[in-house]
Amino acid sequence: MPGGCRERRSVDLASLAASPVPAGNTGRIILAEFMGIYGNVVVIDHGFGLQSLYSHLSEIHVQKGETVQREQIIGKTGATGMAGGDHLHFGMLISGIEVQPIEWWDPQWIDHNITSKLE
């Protein structure tokens, strides 16, 4: 919206300094590098156009092209890039469009809004 603010669709998760960051689900690493204001970033492609984003990491423990499993540690929280303190900036994308990640944490939301529509 011109002259206005864009709705923020990602979330910042508070953490203890350098806490391990697990992969949200199984997938392939499509990005693992420093990205300016986002600092150290990892993006996992979970298939079907679904991707998860993890940024401001103090350490990255994976490489582009690697396959990771759910709960596998992909890095550590941090304050790289434009961050005011140690935390995890987490986002979800569908076909490159940001969506509310909290909705994907609720299995009933997925069943009601996605699975039921596909059946």
TIKOLZA-666528 format. One line per field, with one value per atom (N, C-alpha, C): residue number from 1; residue in one letter; atom name; y, z, x. Coordinates in nm, 4 decimals. Each point is the difference from the previous one (the first is absolute). Example, Ala and Ser with C-alpha at 12.3 -4.5 7.8 and 13.67 -1.06 7.14 Angstrom:
seq	[1,1,1,2,2,2]
type	[A,A,A,S,S,S]
atom	[N,CA,C,N,CA,C]
Y	[-0.5690,0.1190,0.1200,0.1050,0.1190,0.1090]
Z	[0.7800,0.0000,0.0000,-0.0720,0.0060,0.0730]
X	[1.3190,-0.0890,0.0900,-0.0350,0.0820,-0.0770]
***
This chain:
seq	[1,1,1,2,2,2,3,3,3,4,4,4,5,5,5,6,6,6,7,7,7,8,8,8,9,9,9,10,10,10,11,11,11,12,12,12,13,13,13,14,14,14,15,15,15,16,16,16,17,17,17,18,18,18,19,19,19,20,20,20,21,21,21,22,22,22,23,23,23,24,24,24,25,25,25,26,26,26,27,27,27,28,28,28,29,29,29,30,30,30,31,31,31,32,32,32,33,33,33,34,34,34,35,35,35,36,36,36,37,37,37,38,38,38,39,39,39,40,40,40,41,41,41,42,42,42,43,43,43,44,44,44,45,45,45,46,46,46,47,47,47,48,48,48,49,49,49,50,50,50,51,51,51,52,52,52,53,53,53,54,54,54,55,55,55,56,56,56,57,57,57,58,58,58,59,59,59,60,60,60,61,61,61,62,62,62,63,63,63,64,64,64,65,65,65,66,66,66,67,67,67,68,68,68,69,69,69,70,70,70,71,71,71,72,72,72,73,73,73,74,74,74,75,75,75,76,76,76,77,77,77,78,78,78,79,79,79,80,80,80,81,81,81,82,82,82,83,83,83,84,84,84,85,85,85,86,86,86,87,87,87,88,88,88,89,89,89,90,90,90,91,91,91,92,92,92,93,93,93,94,94,94,95,95,95,96,96,96,97,97,97,98,98,98,99,99,99,100,100,100,101,101,101,102,102,102,103,103,103,104,104,104,105,105,105,106,106,106,107,107,107,108,108,108,109,109,109,110,110,110,111,111,111,112,112,112,113,113,113,114,114,114,115,115,115,116,116,116,117,117,117,118,118,118,119,119,119]
type	[M,M,M,P,P,P,G,G,G,G,G,G,C,C,C,R,R,R,E,E,E,R,R,R,R,R,R,S,S,S,V,V,V,D,D,D,L,L,L,A,A,A,S,S,S,L,L,L,A,A,A,A,A,A,S,S,S,P,P,P,V,V,V,P,P,P,A,A,A,G,G,G,N,N,N,T,T,T,G,G,G,R,R,R,I,I,I,I,I,I,L,L,L,A,A,A,E,E,E,F,F,F,M,M,M,G,G,G,I,I,I,Y,Y,Y,G,G,G,N,N,N,V,V,V,V,V,V,V,V,V,I,I,I,D,D,D,H,H,H,G,G,G,F,F,F,G,G,G,L,L,L,Q,Q,Q,S,S,S,L,L,L,Y,Y,Y,S,S,S,H,H,H,L,L,L,S,S,S,E,E,E,I,I,I,H,H,H,V,V,V,Q,Q,Q,K,K,K,G,G,G,E,E,E,T,T,T,V,V,V,Q,Q,Q,R,R,R,E,E,E,Q,Q,Q,I,I,I,I,I,I,G,G,G,K,K,K,T,T,T,G,G,G,A,A,A,T,T,T,G,G,G,M,M,M,A,A,A,G,G,G,G,G,G,D,D,D,H,H,H,L,L,L,H,H,H,F,F,F,G,G,G,M,M,M,L,L,L,I,I,I,S,S,S,G,G,G,I,I,I,E,E,E,V,V,V,Q,Q,Q,P,P,P,I,I,I,E,E,E,W,W,W,W,W,W,D,D,D,P,P,P,Q,Q,Q,W,W,W,I,I,I,D,D,D,H,H,H,N,N,N,I,I,I,T,T,T,S,S,S,K,K,K,L,L,L,E,E,E]
atom	[N,CA,C,N,CA,C,N,CA,C,N,CA,C,N,CA,C,N,CA,C,N,CA,C,N,CA,C,N,CA,C,N,CA,C,N,CA,C,N,CA,C,N,CA,C,N,CA,C,N,CA,C,N,CA,C,N,CA,C,N,CA,C,N,CA,C,N,CA,C,N,CA,C,N,CA,C,N,CA,C,N,CA,C,N,CA,C,N,CA,C,N,CA,C,N,CA,C,N,CA,C,N,CA,C,N,CA,C,N,CA,C,N,CA,C,N,CA,C,N,CA,C,N,CA,C,N,CA,C,N,CA,C,N,CA,C,N,CA,C,N,CA,C,N,CA,C,N,CA,C,N,CA,C,N,CA,C,N,CA,C,N,CA,C,N,CA,C,N,CA,C,N,CA,C,N,CA,C,N,CA,C,N,CA,C,N,CA,C,N,CA,C,N,CA,C,N,CA,C,N,CA,C,N,CA,C,N,CA,C,N,CA,C,N,CA,C,N,CA,C,N,CA,C,N,CA,C,N,CA,C,N,CA,C,N,CA,C,N,CA,C,N,CA,C,N,CA,C,N,CA,C,N,CA,C,N,CA,C,N,CA,C,N,CA,C,N,CA,C,N,CA,C,N,CA,C,N,CA,C,N,CA,C,N,CA,C,N,CA,C,N,CA,C,N,CA,C,N,CA,C,N,CA,C,N,CA,C,N,CA,C,N,CA,C,N,CA,C,N,CA,C,N,CA,C,N,CA,C,N,CA,C,N,CA,C,N,CA,C,N,CA,C,N,CA,C,N,CA,C,N,CA,C,N,CA,C,N,CA,C,N,CA,C,N,CA,C,N,CA,C,N,CA,C,N,CA,C,N,CA,C,N,CA,C,N,CA,C,N,CA,C,N,CA,C,N,CA,C,N,CA,C,N,CA,C,N,CA,C,N,CA,C,N,CA,C]
Y	[-0.1160,0.1160,0.1230,0.0891,0.1170,0.0893,0.0393,0.0898,-0.0639,-0.1282,-0.0687,-0.1084,-0.0797,-0.1113,-0.1310,-0.0913,-0.1330,-0.0860,-0.0817,-0.0912,-0.1001,-0.0180,-0.0938,-0.1391,-0.0956,-0.1351,-0.1000,0.0399,-0.0905,0.0297,-0.0831,0.0192,-0.0009,0.0743,-0.0019,-0.0822,-0.1012,-0.0898,0.0260,0.0390,0.0263,-0.1291,0.0160,-0.1181,0.0363,-0.1021,0.0180,0.0151,0.0670,0.0236,-0.1308,0.0007,-0.1126,-0.1313,0.0071,-0.1217,-0.0790,-0.1330,-0.0818,0.0268,0.0048,0.0221,-0.1277,-0.0686,-0.1216,0.0312,-0.0843,0.0112,-0.0302,0.0795,-0.0192,-0.1282,-0.0447,-0.1236,-0.0444,-0.1183,-0.0534,0.0840,0.0183,0.0755,0.0167,0.0806,0.0251,0.1448,0.0220,0.1350,0.0678,0.1119,0.0734,0.1303,0.0387,0.1200,-0.0152,0.0303,-0.0025,0.0986,0.1283,0.1048,0.1279,0.0953,0.1320,0.0809,0.0669,0.0779,0.1376,0.0847,0.1381,0.0143,0.0713,0.0291,-0.1255,-0.1092,-0.1258,-0.0800,0.0438,-0.0711,-0.1367,-0.0954,-0.1373,-0.0653,-0.0518,-0.0522,-0.1430,-0.0816,-0.1328,-0.0066,-0.0485,-0.0239,-0.1472,-0.0661,-0.1414,-0.0128,-0.0731,-0.0304,-0.1342,0.0019,-0.1209,-0.0680,0.0509,-0.0552,0.0673,-0.0186,0.0548,0.1518,0.0685,0.1457,0.0541,-0.0873,0.0425,0.0123,0.1165,0.0248,0.0622,-0.0320,0.0643,0.0782,0.1149,0.0929,0.0228,-0.0037,0.0177,0.1040,0.1137,0.1026,0.0588,0.0809,0.0615,-0.1056,-0.1128,-0.1095,0.0406,-0.0424,0.0242,-0.1018,-0.1189,-0.1063,-0.0711,-0.0425,-0.0826,-0.1359,-0.1072,-0.1350,-0.0858,0.0597,-0.0741,0.0721,-0.0690,0.0571,-0.0125,0.0930,-0.0033,-0.1358,-0.0577,-0.1295,-0.1176,0.0207,-0.1064,-0.0303,-0.1269,-0.0392,-0.0084,0.0593,-0.0030,-0.0695,-0.0526,-0.0678,0.0919,-0.0246,0.0760,-0.0084,0.1135,0.0141,-0.0016,-0.0223,0.0069,0.1433,0.0177,0.1339,0.0599,0.1170,0.0657,0.1200,0.0423,0.1141,0.0378,0.1229,0.0523,0.1401,0.0342,0.1344,0.1034,0.1232,0.1037,0.1391,0.0924,0.1399,0.0553,-0.0850,0.0466,0.0837,0.0845,0.0884,0.1111,0.0437,0.1100,-0.0575,-0.0399,-0.0610,0.0716,0.0183,0.0692,-0.0897,-0.1284,-0.0953,-0.1408,-0.0940,-0.1404,-0.0505,-0.0531,-0.0572,-0.0760,-0.0651,-0.0649,0.0733,0.0459,0.0580,-0.1154,-0.0392,-0.1181,0.0387,-0.0543,0.0279,-0.1228,0.0028,-0.1051,0.0661,-0.0681,0.0496,-0.1107,0.0387,-0.0916,0.0607,-0.0714,0.0498,0.1399,0.0235,0.1271,0.1102,-0.0278,0.1015,-0.0284,0.1025,-0.0164,-0.0279,-0.0940,-0.0307,0.0020,0.0008,0.0005,-0.1353,-0.0051,-0.1293,-0.0636,0.0796,-0.0550,-0.0919,0.0319,-0.0849,-0.1406,-0.0119,-0.1296,-0.0819,0.0608,-0.0728,-0.0697,0.0326,-0.0534,-0.1056,-0.1302,-0.1052,0.0135,0.0504,0.0175,0.1067,0.1059,0.1049,-0.0589,-0.0802,-0.0609,-0.0921,-0.0849,-0.0901,0.0780,0.1039,0.0773,0.0845,0.0636,0.0955,-0.0554,-0.1107,-0.0547,-0.1386,-0.0974,-0.1389,-0.0163,0.0607,-0.0150,0.0583,0.1005,0.0625,-0.0865,-0.0826,-0.0855,-0.1304,-0.0371,-0.1276,0.0104]
Z	[0.0000,0.0000,0.0000,-0.1014,-0.0103,0.1230,0.0523,0.1139,0.1314,-0.0023,0.1213,0.0400,0.0933,0.0476,-0.0524,-0.0275,-0.0439,0.1231,-0.0058,0.1109,0.0126,0.1203,0.0239,0.0187,-0.0742,0.0052,0.0677,0.0337,0.0691,0.1498,0.0790,0.1449,0.0535,0.1077,0.0718,0.1260,0.0172,0.1148,0.0948,0.1222,0.0999,0.0321,0.0378,0.0302,0.0951,0.0569,0.0694,-0.1073,0.0306,-0.0988,-0.0606,-0.1317,-0.0766,0.0254,0.0092,0.0166,-0.1305,0.0068,-0.1210,-0.0716,-0.1333,-0.0820,-0.0793,0.0295,-0.0742,-0.1268,-0.1005,-0.1219,0.0357,-0.0533,0.0275,-0.0593,-0.1096,-0.0641,-0.0971,-0.0539,-0.0966,-0.1270,-0.0609,-0.1244,-0.0496,-0.1059,-0.0632,0.0239,0.0388,0.0226,-0.1356,-0.0203,-0.1263,0.0186,0.1259,0.0277,0.1375,0.0098,0.1279,-0.0115,0.0299,-0.0188,0.0722,0.0023,0.0573,-0.0997,0.0486,-0.0875,0.0587,0.0126,0.0413,0.1309,-0.0022,0.1241,0.0694,-0.0731,0.0593,0.0645,-0.0213,0.0559,-0.0633,0.0801,-0.0482,-0.0126,-0.1200,-0.0318,-0.0522,0.0402,-0.0572,-0.0492,-0.1236,-0.0537,-0.0379,0.0473,-0.0292,-0.0910,-0.1103,-0.0914,0.0424,0.0389,0.0480,-0.1094,-0.1217,-0.1095,-0.0105,-0.1135,-0.0251,0.0158,-0.0217,0.0097,0.1410,0.0998,0.1401,0.0440,0.0562,0.0472,0.1388,0.0811,0.1308,0.0008,0.0695,0.0037,0.1445,0.0240,0.1326,-0.0145,0.0714,-0.0196,0.1309,-0.0131,0.1084,0.0726,-0.0651,0.0628,0.0308,0.1149,0.0331,-0.0697,-0.0251,-0.0697,-0.0952,-0.1143,-0.0956,-0.0042,0.0234,0.0053,-0.1214,-0.1037,-0.1195,-0.1239,-0.1135,-0.1268,-0.1039,-0.0949,-0.1105,-0.0698,-0.0280,-0.0670,0.0945,0.1265,0.1000,0.0334,0.0260,0.0479,0.1515,0.0665,0.1459,0.0439,0.1202,0.0592,0.1021,0.0260,0.1025,0.1316,0.0673,0.1287,-0.0107,-0.1192,-0.0159,0.0262,0.0738,0.0312,-0.1252,-0.0420,-0.1217,0.0315,0.1256,0.0396,0.1433,0.0364,0.1344,-0.0107,0.0942,0.0007,0.0144,-0.0406,0.0081,-0.0199,-0.0314,-0.0205,-0.1223,-0.1007,-0.1215,-0.0827,-0.0859,-0.0806,0.0860,-0.0315,0.0728,0.1092,0.1102,0.1110,0.1289,0.0866,0.1261,0.1121,-0.0240,0.1011,-0.0525,0.0751,-0.0408,-0.0059,-0.1152,-0.0193,-0.1320,-0.0280,-0.1294,-0.0720,-0.1199,-0.0877,-0.0889,0.0128,-0.0685,-0.0935,-0.1208,-0.0961,-0.0811,-0.0589,-0.0904,-0.1304,-0.1112,-0.1316,-0.0779,-0.0760,-0.0928,-0.1378,-0.0883,-0.1355,0.0051,0.0963,0.0114,0.0698,0.0455,0.0677,0.1499,0.0802,0.1449,0.0530,0.0933,0.0685,0.1507,0.0781,0.1457,0.0476,0.0543,0.0423,0.1157,0.0848,0.1154,-0.0452,-0.1126,-0.0517,-0.0327,-0.0397,-0.0375,0.1218,0.1184,0.1231,0.0551,-0.0492,0.0508,-0.0970,0.0354,-0.0918,-0.0415,0.0875,-0.0359,-0.1084,0.0059,-0.1015,-0.1368,-0.0045,-0.1267,-0.0521,0.0875,-0.0425,-0.0508,0.0717,-0.0360,-0.1260,-0.0126,-0.1083,-0.1229,0.0153,-0.1129,-0.0384,0.0899,-0.0308,-0.0427,0.0734,-0.0334,-0.1373,-0.0423,-0.1305,-0.1145,0.0322,-0.1019,-0.0192,0.0981,-0.0071,-0.0849]
X	[0.0846,-0.0846,0.0897,-0.0078,0.0866,-0.0107,0.1174,0.0033,-0.0410,-0.0335,-0.0448,0.0960,-0.0423,0.0820,-0.0561,0.0892,-0.0381,-0.0244,-0.1039,-0.0280,0.1137,0.0478,0.1087,-0.0580,0.0522,-0.0549,0.0930,0.1204,0.0908,-0.0051,0.0678,-0.0005,0.1426,0.0211,0.1268,-0.0202,0.0833,-0.0107,0.1167,-0.0309,0.1028,0.0746,0.1260,0.0806,0.1124,0.0602,0.1262,0.1069,0.1084,0.1055,0.0494,0.0120,0.0547,-0.0749,-0.1324,-0.0807,-0.0047,-0.0011,-0.0109,-0.1324,0.0058,-0.1196,-0.0282,-0.1121,-0.0341,-0.0787,0.0167,-0.0810,-0.1445,-0.0922,-0.1418,-0.0550,0.0612,-0.0433,0.1085,-0.0146,0.0947,-0.0024,0.1164,0.0061,0.1422,0.0122,0.1302,0.0395,0.1249,0.0511,0.0174,-0.0709,0.0138,0.0769,0.0242,0.0788,0.0624,0.1286,0.0709,0.1152,-0.0296,0.1008,-0.0399,0.0932,-0.0267,-0.0817,-0.1067,-0.0883,-0.0311,0.1015,-0.0212,-0.0744,-0.1139,-0.0724,-0.0525,-0.0155,-0.0471,0.1134,0.1238,0.1140,0.0169,0.0441,0.0166,-0.1370,-0.0283,-0.1333,0.0088,-0.0968,-0.0199,-0.1442,-0.0185,-0.1340,-0.0085,-0.1051,-0.0236,-0.1211,0.0167,-0.1108,-0.0588,-0.1272,-0.0673,-0.0823,0.0064,-0.0787,-0.1357,-0.0657,-0.1334,-0.0047,0.1146,0.0044,0.0116,0.0155,0.0083,0.1456,0.0342,0.1360,-0.0037,0.1015,0.0150,0.1306,-0.0024,0.1127,0.0420,0.1301,0.0580,0.1104,-0.0093,0.1025,0.0515,0.1053,0.0782,0.0833,0.0262,0.0740,0.1439,0.0517,0.1408,0.0893,-0.0535,0.0728,-0.0949,0.0543,-0.0741,0.0688,-0.0753,0.0571,-0.0350,-0.0562,-0.0402,0.0512,-0.0062,0.0445,-0.1098,0.0021,-0.0952,0.0069,-0.1169,-0.0081,-0.0137,0.0309,-0.0082,-0.1464,-0.0295,-0.1323,0.0058,-0.0998,-0.0058,-0.1282,0.0049,-0.1153,-0.0664,-0.1269,-0.0715,0.0767,0.0137,0.0686,0.1526,0.0563,0.1453,0.0454,0.1086,0.0499,0.0636,-0.0515,0.0495,0.0887,0.0017,0.0823,-0.0291,0.0447,-0.0242,-0.0573,-0.0883,-0.0578,0.1103,-0.0324,0.1011,-0.0563,0.0910,-0.0370,0.0715,0.0228,0.0669,-0.0967,0.0562,-0.0836,-0.0563,-0.1204,-0.0635,-0.0904,0.0617,-0.0735,0.0364,-0.0980,0.0226,0.0476,0.0079,0.0435,-0.0153,0.0522,-0.0035,-0.1444,-0.0386,-0.1335,-0.0020,-0.1118,-0.0220,-0.1118,0.0283,-0.1020,-0.0457,-0.1278,-0.0520,-0.1130,0.0047,-0.1058,-0.0355,-0.1191,-0.0470,-0.0413,0.0289,-0.0381,-0.0698,-0.1006,-0.0659,0.0146,0.0684,0.0286,0.0595,0.0900,0.0702,-0.0765,-0.1212,-0.0816,-0.0007,0.0342,0.0006,-0.1403,-0.0080,-0.1257,0.0262,-0.1056,0.0135,0.0539,0.1221,0.0551,-0.0761,-0.0608,-0.0714,-0.1129,-0.0624,-0.1073,0.0499,0.1248,0.0567,0.0401,0.0014,0.0311,-0.1226,-0.1177,-0.1262,-0.0531,0.0081,-0.0450,-0.1463,-0.0857,-0.1404,-0.0159,0.0820,-0.0084,0.0344,0.1044,0.0414,-0.1104,-0.0556,-0.1082,-0.1206,-0.0385,-0.1193,0.0208,0.1165,0.0221,0.0717,0.0700,0.0759,-0.0518,0.0175,-0.0335,-0.1456,-0.0922,-0.1423,-0.0323,0.0728,-0.0244,0.0545,0.1014,0.0606,-0.0762,-0.0819,-0.0723,-0.1241]
***
